[in-house]
Amino acid sequence: MNTAALVEVKNLSRFYGALQAVKDVSFTIRQGEVLGFLGPNGAGKTTTMQIISGNLAPSGGSITINGHDLLEDPRAAKSQIGYLPENPPLYRELTVDEYLDYRAALSRIPLARRKQARNHAKARCGLENTGGRLIGNLSKGYQQRVGIAQAIIHLPPVVILDEPTVGLDPIQIREIRLLIRELGEEHGVILSTHILPEVQTTCDRVQIINKGELVLSESIDGLEKHMKSASLTVAFHRVPALEILEKVPGVNSVQPETNGRLRIFHEPERNPTEEILRMAVKKNWGLYEIRPARLSLEQIFLDLTTEAVPNIETTTEIPASANESRTEP
């Protein structure tokens, strides 16, 4: 993709006292991309999202939003962002139209253009017939739509969505995913989610953060190739020592599975199937199953994030000195 980067994050870091929550994180987002941002609780995902949206200052590094430095020119940079936090900032006592007009004013949309902006956002989010309804009377799915509408009402190049499908029923989830895909055609979208299938159906790229570090950054196409990884599932009546299998040319490691089978990881260009078959016959291991294995996104996620980390993102109180911001509110 040759379009200019909408978001450029370089060597981003963030400390809470002596604890480093984000460690040298770098990535870019371009127009037409939906980036899935994954990580276990406490991995630094929410901290990174808060920094990119301008709600938290970094300890080091730089963030550029559509050509504007977030630290040097925060007002201009933030004007390029639409943000939906996990808990949408809705006023339940307002109607949809009243609330979107209010959000348009906060986004400095001129009075003469607010109705047009409101109607456009409603049309994008399937809210055409809800303008006079109280937000508090809407279903959870429609409240999420209102949350997305407020995030895009000023037509920002960058849209950040934090857990937009949490608490929705399957039909609502499908509708919101379709909406996110549509947004990804005109904007650069960062989607934070714990729902792994959502990443595969909605995103163009995926990043996984763990202990504050990016441990995976891959396109969905590349991820699919990775999921068809170089590994075999094998089963024997008389299981040989793992050390013997690990010495087979091309084998990188062998891991037992819960059902008595073994997972053999091998070099992509060097499939050891024929050698294992030959050895199994010669040594009478009683081989009764051998097949290529396929990793799931869940397995990749678990493999990259298995070690427990302190949950710094749910800290209830942060010292004032640790939360000072260099960006404008």
The 8 nearest C-alpha neighbors of each residue, nearest first, counted from 0:
[[1, 2, 29, 3, 30, 31, 32, 4],
 [0, 2, 3, 29, 4, 30, 31, 28],
 [3, 1, 0, 29, 4, 30, 5, 31],
 [4, 2, 29, 5, 1, 30, 65, 0],
 [3, 5, 29, 6, 28, 27, 7, 2],
 [6, 4, 65, 29, 28, 64, 3, 30],
 [7, 5, 64, 28, 27, 4, 63, 65],
 [8, 6, 27, 63, 62, 26, 9, 4],
 [7, 9, 62, 25, 26, 61, 27, 6],
 [8, 10, 25, 61, 11, 60, 7, 24],
 [11, 9, 23, 60, 24, 25, 12, 8],
 [10, 12, 60, 24, 23, 9, 59, 61],
 [13, 11, 21, 22, 59, 23, 58, 57],
 [12, 14, 58, 21, 57, 20, 19, 59],
 [15, 13, 19, 18, 20, 16, 58, 17],
 [16, 14, 18, 321, 17, 19, 13, 20],
 [15, 17, 18, 14, 321, 19, 318, 320],
 [18, 16, 15, 19, 14, 20, 13, 321],
 [19, 17, 15, 14, 16, 20, 13, 311],
 [20, 18, 14, 21, 13, 15, 17, 22],
 [19, 21, 211, 43, 13, 14, 18, 22],
 [22, 20, 211, 12, 13, 43, 19, 212],
 [21, 23, 12, 211, 212, 24, 11, 19],
 [22, 24, 10, 11, 12, 25, 21, 212],
 [25, 23, 11, 10, 22, 212, 213, 9],
 [26, 24, 9, 8, 10, 11, 23, 27],
 [27, 25, 8, 7, 9, 24, 28, 6],
 [28, 26, 7, 6, 8, 4, 29, 25],
 [29, 27, 6, 4, 5, 187, 32, 7],
 [30, 28, 4, 5, 187, 32, 3, 31],
 [29, 31, 187, 186, 32, 5, 185, 2],
 [30, 32, 184, 183, 187, 185, 186, 29],
 [33, 31, 187, 30, 183, 29, 203, 34],
 [32, 34, 188, 202, 203, 183, 189, 187],
 [35, 33, 189, 204, 202, 205, 190, 188],
 [34, 36, 205, 190, 198, 202, 191, 204],
 [35, 37, 191, 206, 190, 205, 207, 34],
 [38, 36, 207, 206, 192, 191, 208, 35],
 [37, 39, 208, 207, 42, 209, 44, 40],
 [40, 38, 42, 41, 209, 304, 37, 208],
 [41, 39, 42, 310, 38, 312, 43, 44],
 [40, 42, 310, 312, 311, 43, 309, 39],
 [41, 43, 209, 210, 211, 39, 40, 44],
 [44, 42, 211, 46, 20, 41, 21, 45],
 [43, 45, 47, 46, 42, 38, 48, 208],
 [46, 44, 48, 47, 43, 49, 312, 42],
 [45, 47, 49, 43, 44, 48, 50, 312],
 [48, 46, 50, 44, 45, 49, 43, 51],
 [49, 47, 45, 51, 50, 46, 52, 44],
 [50, 48, 54, 46, 52, 47, 55, 51],
 [49, 51, 55, 47, 53, 48, 52, 54],
 [52, 50, 48, 53, 49, 47, 62, 54],
 [53, 51, 49, 50, 54, 48, 77, 80],
 [54, 52, 50, 51, 55, 49, 326, 77],
 [55, 53, 49, 52, 50, 56, 328, 51],
 [56, 54, 50, 49, 53, 324, 57, 322],
 [55, 57, 324, 325, 50, 326, 58, 54],
 [58, 56, 13, 59, 12, 50, 55, 11],
 [57, 59, 13, 12, 14, 56, 60, 11],
 [60, 58, 12, 57, 11, 13, 61, 10],
 [59, 61, 11, 10, 9, 12, 57, 62],
 [60, 62, 9, 8, 11, 63, 10, 59],
 [63, 61, 8, 69, 7, 68, 9, 64],
 [62, 64, 68, 7, 67, 6, 69, 66],
 [65, 63, 6, 67, 76, 66, 5, 68],
 [66, 64, 5, 67, 6, 63, 79, 4],
 [65, 67, 64, 63, 68, 5, 76, 6],
 [68, 66, 76, 64, 63, 65, 69, 72],
 [67, 69, 63, 71, 72, 70, 62, 76],
 [68, 70, 73, 76, 72, 62, 63, 71],
 [69, 71, 68, 73, 72, 326, 325, 62],
 [70, 72, 68, 69, 73, 67, 326, 325],
 [73, 71, 68, 69, 74, 70, 75, 76],
 [74, 72, 69, 76, 70, 75, 326, 77],
 [75, 73, 77, 76, 72, 78, 327, 69],
 [74, 76, 78, 73, 77, 72, 67, 79],
 [77, 75, 67, 73, 69, 64, 78, 79],
 [78, 76, 79, 80, 74, 75, 73, 53],
 [77, 79, 75, 76, 80, 74, 155, 106],
 [78, 80, 155, 77, 76, 156, 157, 64],
 [81, 79, 157, 155, 77, 78, 158, 82],
 [80, 82, 150, 158, 151, 155, 159, 157],
 [81, 83, 159, 150, 158, 160, 84, 80],
 [82, 84, 160, 150, 161, 87, 159, 146],
 [85, 83, 161, 86, 87, 82, 160, 88],
 [84, 86, 161, 162, 87, 163, 83, 160],
 [85, 87, 84, 88, 83, 161, 89, 162],
 [88, 86, 146, 84, 89, 85, 83, 143],
 [89, 87, 86, 90, 146, 84, 83, 85],
 [90, 88, 87, 91, 146, 134, 98, 142],
 [91, 89, 92, 93, 88, 134, 98, 135],
 [90, 92, 135, 134, 93, 89, 133, 94],
 [91, 93, 90, 133, 135, 134, 94, 89],
 [94, 92, 133, 91, 90, 98, 97, 134],
 [93, 95, 133, 132, 97, 96, 131, 134],
 [94, 96, 130, 98, 97, 134, 99, 132],
 [97, 95, 130, 99, 94, 98, 100, 131],
 [98, 96, 94, 100, 95, 99, 93, 101],
 [97, 99, 101, 95, 100, 96, 93, 94],
 [100, 98, 102, 96, 101, 97, 117, 103],
 [101, 99, 103, 97, 98, 102, 96, 104],
 [100, 102, 98, 104, 99, 103, 97, 105],
 [103, 101, 99, 105, 104, 100, 149, 106],
 [104, 102, 100, 106, 101, 105, 108, 99],
 [103, 105, 107, 101, 106, 102, 108, 100],
 [106, 104, 102, 107, 103, 101, 108, 100],
 [105, 107, 103, 104, 108, 102, 153, 78],
 [108, 106, 104, 105, 109, 103, 153, 110],
 [107, 109, 103, 106, 104, 113, 110, 112],
 [110, 108, 112, 111, 107, 113, 104, 103],
 [109, 111, 113, 112, 108, 104, 114, 103],
 [110, 112, 109, 113, 114, 115, 108, 116],
 [113, 111, 115, 110, 109, 114, 116, 108],
 [114, 112, 116, 110, 115, 111, 117, 103],
 [115, 113, 117, 116, 112, 118, 100, 111],
 [114, 116, 118, 112, 113, 117, 119, 111],
 [117, 115, 113, 119, 114, 118, 152, 112],
 [118, 116, 114, 120, 115, 119, 113, 99],
 [117, 119, 121, 115, 120, 116, 122, 114],
 [118, 120, 122, 116, 121, 117, 115, 123],
 [121, 119, 123, 148, 117, 152, 122, 118],
 [122, 120, 126, 118, 124, 119, 123, 127],
 [121, 123, 119, 125, 120, 124, 127, 126],
 [124, 122, 120, 121, 125, 119, 148, 126],
 [123, 125, 121, 122, 126, 144, 148, 120],
 [126, 124, 122, 127, 123, 121, 144, 128],
 [125, 127, 121, 129, 124, 128, 122, 130],
 [128, 126, 121, 122, 129, 125, 130, 118],
 [129, 127, 126, 130, 131, 125, 132, 121],
 [128, 130, 132, 126, 131, 127, 95, 96],
 [131, 129, 96, 95, 132, 128, 94, 127],
 [132, 130, 94, 129, 95, 96, 133, 128],
 [133, 131, 94, 129, 130, 95, 134, 136],
 [132, 134, 94, 135, 136, 93, 92, 95],
 [133, 135, 91, 137, 136, 94, 95, 93],
 [134, 136, 91, 133, 137, 92, 90, 93],
 [137, 135, 134, 133, 138, 132, 91, 92],
 [138, 136, 134, 135, 141, 142, 139, 133],
 [137, 139, 141, 140, 142, 136, 135, 134],
 [138, 140, 142, 141, 143, 167, 137, 166],
 [141, 139, 143, 138, 142, 171, 167, 144],
 [140, 142, 144, 143, 138, 139, 137, 145],
 [141, 143, 145, 139, 144, 140, 137, 138],
 [144, 142, 146, 140, 141, 145, 147, 139],
 [143, 145, 141, 147, 142, 146, 124, 148],
 [144, 146, 148, 142, 143, 147, 149, 141],
 [147, 145, 143, 144, 149, 87, 148, 83],
 [146, 148, 150, 144, 145, 149, 83, 143],
 [149, 147, 145, 120, 151, 150, 146, 152],
 [150, 148, 152, 146, 147, 151, 99, 102],
 [149, 151, 81, 147, 82, 148, 152, 83],
 [152, 150, 154, 148, 153, 81, 149, 155],
 [151, 153, 149, 120, 154, 148, 116, 150],
 [152, 154, 151, 155, 106, 103, 108, 116],
 [155, 153, 151, 152, 156, 81, 79, 150],
 [156, 154, 79, 80, 157, 153, 81, 151],
 [155, 157, 186, 79, 187, 154, 80, 158],
 [158, 156, 187, 80, 155, 186, 188, 79],
 [157, 159, 81, 188, 80, 82, 187, 189],
 [160, 158, 189, 82, 188, 81, 83, 190],
 [161, 159, 83, 190, 163, 189, 82, 191],
 [160, 162, 191, 85, 84, 163, 83, 190],
 [161, 163, 192, 85, 191, 164, 165, 160],
 [164, 162, 161, 165, 160, 85, 143, 83],
 [165, 163, 167, 172, 162, 166, 175, 143],
 [164, 166, 167, 162, 163, 85, 172, 192],
 [167, 165, 164, 168, 139, 140, 172, 163],
 [168, 166, 164, 165, 171, 172, 140, 139],
 [167, 169, 171, 170, 172, 166, 140, 164],
 [170, 168, 172, 171, 173, 167, 174, 164],
 [171, 169, 173, 172, 168, 174, 167, 175],
 [170, 172, 174, 168, 173, 169, 140, 167],
 [173, 171, 169, 175, 170, 174, 164, 167],
 [172, 174, 176, 170, 171, 175, 169, 177],
 [173, 175, 171, 177, 172, 176, 178, 170],
 [176, 174, 178, 172, 177, 173, 171, 179],
 [177, 175, 179, 173, 178, 174, 172, 201],
 [176, 178, 180, 174, 175, 179, 173, 181],
 [177, 179, 175, 181, 176, 180, 182, 174],
 [180, 178, 182, 176, 181, 177, 183, 175],
 [179, 181, 183, 177, 178, 182, 201, 176],
 [182, 180, 178, 183, 179, 184, 177, 185],
 [183, 181, 179, 184, 180, 185, 186, 178],
 [182, 184, 180, 31, 186, 181, 33, 185],
 [183, 185, 31, 182, 181, 186, 180, 32],
 [186, 184, 183, 31, 182, 30, 187, 181],
 [187, 185, 156, 183, 30, 157, 31, 182],
 [186, 188, 30, 157, 32, 31, 29, 183],
 [189, 187, 33, 158, 183, 159, 157, 186],
 [190, 188, 159, 34, 33, 160, 35, 158],
 [191, 189, 35, 160, 36, 34, 161, 159],
 [190, 192, 161, 36, 162, 35, 37, 160],
 [193, 191, 162, 194, 37, 190, 161, 36],
 [192, 194, 195, 37, 191, 162, 38, 39],
 [195, 193, 197, 192, 196, 198, 162, 164],
 [194, 196, 197, 198, 193, 297, 296, 199],
 [197, 195, 199, 198, 194, 200, 296, 201],
 [198, 196, 195, 200, 194, 199, 201, 176],
 [197, 199, 202, 201, 196, 195, 200, 35],
 [198, 200, 196, 197, 201, 202, 219, 195],
 [201, 199, 197, 198, 202, 196, 176, 203],
 [202, 200, 198, 199, 197, 180, 176, 203],
 [203, 201, 33, 198, 204, 34, 35, 199],
 [202, 204, 33, 219, 32, 218, 34, 205],
 [205, 203, 218, 34, 219, 202, 217, 35],
 [204, 206, 35, 217, 34, 216, 36, 218],
 [207, 205, 216, 36, 215, 37, 35, 217],
 [208, 206, 37, 215, 38, 214, 213, 36],
 [207, 209, 213, 38, 212, 214, 211, 42],
 [208, 210, 42, 211, 212, 304, 38, 213],
 [211, 209, 42, 212, 308, 43, 208, 20],
 [210, 212, 21, 43, 20, 22, 209, 42],
 [213, 211, 22, 208, 209, 210, 214, 24],
 [212, 214, 208, 215, 207, 24, 209, 206],
 [213, 215, 208, 207, 212, 209, 303, 216],
 [216, 214, 207, 206, 213, 217, 208, 205],
 [217, 215, 206, 205, 207, 214, 213, 218],
 [216, 218, 205, 204, 221, 222, 215, 219],
 [217, 219, 204, 221, 220, 203, 222, 205],
 [218, 220, 222, 204, 221, 203, 223, 217],
 [221, 219, 223, 218, 222, 224, 203, 217],
 [220, 222, 218, 224, 219, 223, 217, 225],
 [221, 223, 219, 225, 224, 220, 218, 226],
 [222, 224, 226, 220, 225, 221, 219, 227],
 [225, 223, 227, 221, 222, 226, 220, 228],
 [224, 226, 222, 228, 227, 223, 221, 294],
 [227, 225, 294, 223, 228, 224, 293, 222],
 [228, 226, 293, 224, 225, 294, 223, 229],
 [227, 229, 225, 226, 230, 293, 294, 224],
 [228, 230, 267, 265, 264, 266, 227, 231],
 [229, 231, 264, 263, 292, 265, 228, 291],
 [232, 230, 291, 292, 263, 290, 262, 233],
 [231, 233, 262, 290, 292, 289, 261, 291],
 [234, 232, 289, 288, 261, 260, 231, 262],
 [233, 235, 260, 288, 287, 286, 261, 289],
 [236, 234, 286, 238, 285, 237, 287, 284],
 [235, 237, 285, 238, 284, 286, 234, 287],
 [238, 236, 284, 235, 285, 239, 283, 286],
 [237, 239, 235, 236, 284, 240, 234, 285],
 [240, 238, 241, 237, 284, 243, 244, 235],
 [239, 241, 242, 243, 238, 244, 245, 237],
 [240, 242, 244, 243, 245, 239, 253, 254],
 [241, 243, 245, 240, 244, 246, 239, 253],
 [244, 242, 241, 246, 245, 240, 239, 247],
 [243, 245, 241, 246, 247, 242, 240, 253],
 [244, 246, 242, 243, 247, 250, 252, 241],
 [245, 247, 244, 243, 248, 242, 250, 249],
 [246, 248, 244, 245, 250, 249, 243, 271],
 [249, 247, 250, 246, 271, 269, 245, 274],
 [248, 250, 269, 266, 265, 271, 247, 251],
 [251, 249, 265, 245, 247, 248, 252, 264],
 [250, 252, 265, 264, 249, 245, 266, 253],
 [253, 251, 264, 245, 250, 263, 254, 265],
 [254, 252, 263, 262, 264, 245, 241, 261],
 [253, 255, 262, 261, 256, 263, 252, 241],
 [256, 254, 261, 262, 260, 257, 259, 253],
 [257, 255, 260, 261, 258, 259, 254, 262],
 [256, 258, 259, 255, 260, 261, 254, 262],
 [257, 259, 260, 256, 255, 261, 234, 262],
 [260, 258, 257, 256, 261, 255, 234, 235],
 [259, 261, 234, 256, 258, 233, 255, 232],
 [262, 260, 255, 233, 256, 232, 254, 263],
 [261, 263, 232, 254, 231, 253, 255, 264],
 [264, 262, 253, 231, 230, 252, 261, 232],
 [265, 263, 230, 252, 251, 229, 250, 253],
 [266, 264, 250, 251, 249, 229, 230, 267],
 [265, 267, 269, 249, 268, 229, 250, 251],
 [268, 266, 229, 269, 265, 270, 228, 230],
 [267, 269, 266, 270, 249, 229, 265, 271],
 [268, 270, 266, 249, 267, 271, 265, 248],
 [269, 271, 272, 268, 265, 249, 267, 266],
 [272, 270, 274, 273, 275, 249, 269, 248],
 [273, 271, 275, 274, 270, 276, 289, 231],
 [274, 272, 276, 275, 271, 277, 270, 278],
 [273, 275, 277, 271, 276, 272, 278, 247],
 [274, 276, 278, 272, 277, 273, 279, 271],
 [277, 275, 273, 279, 274, 278, 272, 280],
 [278, 276, 274, 280, 275, 279, 281, 273],
 [277, 279, 281, 275, 280, 276, 282, 274],
 [278, 280, 284, 276, 282, 277, 281, 283],
 [281, 279, 283, 277, 278, 282, 276, 284],
 [280, 282, 278, 279, 283, 277, 284, 276],
 [283, 281, 279, 280, 284, 278, 285, 277],
 [282, 284, 280, 285, 279, 281, 237, 286],
 [285, 283, 237, 279, 282, 286, 235, 238],
 [286, 284, 236, 235, 283, 237, 287, 279],
 [285, 287, 235, 284, 288, 234, 279, 236],
 [288, 286, 235, 234, 285, 289, 236, 233],
 [289, 287, 234, 233, 286, 290, 235, 232],
 [290, 288, 233, 232, 234, 231, 287, 291],
 [289, 291, 232, 231, 292, 233, 288, 272],
 [290, 292, 231, 230, 232, 293, 289, 229],
 [293, 291, 231, 230, 232, 290, 294, 227],
 [292, 294, 227, 226, 228, 295, 291, 230],
 [295, 293, 226, 298, 227, 228, 292, 296],
 [294, 296, 298, 297, 226, 299, 293, 300],
 [297, 295, 299, 298, 300, 294, 195, 226],
 [296, 298, 300, 295, 299, 301, 195, 294],
 [299, 297, 301, 295, 300, 296, 302, 294],
 [298, 300, 296, 302, 297, 301, 303, 295],
 [299, 301, 297, 303, 298, 302, 296, 304],
 [302, 300, 298, 304, 305, 303, 299, 297],
 [301, 303, 299, 300, 304, 305, 298, 297],
 [302, 304, 300, 301, 305, 299, 214, 209],
 [305, 303, 301, 302, 306, 209, 300, 39],
 [306, 304, 301, 302, 303, 307, 300, 209],
 [307, 305, 304, 308, 303, 209, 210, 301],
 [308, 306, 305, 309, 304, 210, 310, 39],
 [307, 309, 310, 41, 306, 210, 42, 40],
 [310, 308, 311, 41, 307, 42, 210, 40],
 [311, 309, 41, 312, 313, 40, 308, 314],
 [310, 312, 41, 314, 313, 309, 20, 43],
 [313, 311, 41, 310, 314, 45, 46, 43],
 [314, 312, 311, 315, 310, 41, 40, 316],
 [313, 315, 311, 312, 316, 317, 310, 41],
 [316, 314, 313, 317, 312, 311, 318, 310],
 [315, 317, 314, 318, 313, 319, 322, 311],
 [318, 316, 319, 321, 322, 315, 314, 15],
 [319, 317, 321, 320, 316, 322, 15, 16],
 [318, 320, 322, 321, 317, 323, 316, 324],
 [319, 321, 318, 322, 323, 317, 16, 15],
 [322, 320, 318, 319, 15, 323, 317, 16],
 [323, 321, 319, 320, 324, 318, 317, 55],
 [322, 324, 320, 321, 319, 325, 56, 55],
 [325, 323, 56, 326, 55, 322, 327, 54],
 [324, 326, 56, 70, 327, 323, 55, 57],
 [327, 325, 324, 73, 70, 53, 328, 56],
 [326, 328, 73, 74, 325, 324, 53, 54],
 [327, 326, 54, 53, 74, 73, 324, 77]]
